[in-house]
Amino acid sequence: MTRFLSGLAVDRHVSPSTQNQALSALVFLYRDALEMPVGWLSALVRAKKSPRVPVVLSKAEVRRVLTRAKGRGSATLVIALLYGTGLRLLEALCLRVKDLDFARNEIVVRGGKGDRDRVTMLPERLKGLLLDHLAEVRTQHEGDIASDAGWVELPGSLAVKYPNAGREWAWQWVFPATRTYEDPVTRQRRRHHLHETVVQRVFKEALRATGLTKAASCHTLRHSFATHLLEAGYDIRTVQELLGHRDVSTTMIYTHVLNRGGRGVQSPADIL
């Protein structure tokens, strides 16, 4: 098995994700199905992940995408929030009402990547839209409660400690799904948050409508957020904190923008 997996990296030069997929299947087979030890993993040659410059949209391109995405309900607001805050898509969809602080213009991200909390900004330009959106969500939530629903899933064991918290307004999703479901264990009628594919589909349709040929996705808005902050002169440590990167070296990938225009090295061809 080691020879096969190492050969994927050494001979076939597959990506780390491809090798990991094969590895996961084999580990499941040996450890879980056959109940055999997997000590051979220590001799495995792992595929190396090559650094890639992220796809970034210019400010004008972001504006075109946002314009094309207008009128698509909650997904439109999520897309604008991704660019305005640098949140990952699932981080935005998992926001609870209590995570938005309109007085301090802050958004608290709970249990982000690496299960770490952080604080990012709440764009002034989106406050009015978010408040209008939350007013509609609250009306929907009150209707759910009136029909013996209105529950949401709570993190950890909070549902045991606070049995009624799952119905409280503060714990509701900022971007709830359009449909309810019945939890098979508690028999509660709940709403999940909006599904990622809903936002991804709207973004792709908006991108296609602009005619842009960049291989962009919802995550590209996070890359664009970081890049545009660095272009505006904000220091890399600030950007690191906003993005929630554990190591500043991860944020350093965005410094390619510093090689543009008057901020970076000028090509000899430009001074002939």
Secondary structure, DSSP 8 states (H G I E B T S, - for coil): -HHHHHHHHHTS---HHHHHHHHHHHHIIIIIIS----GGGGG---------------HHHHHHHHHHTTTSTHHHHHHHHHHHH---HHHHHT-BGGGEETTTTEEEE-S-TTS--EEEE--HHHHHHHHHHHHHHHHHHHHHHHTT--B---STTHHHHSTTGGGSGGGSBSSEEEEEEE-TTT--EEEEE--HHHHHHHHHHHHHHHT--S---HHHHHHHHHHHHHHTT--HHHHHHHHT-SSHHHHGGGGGGGGSGGGS---GGGG-
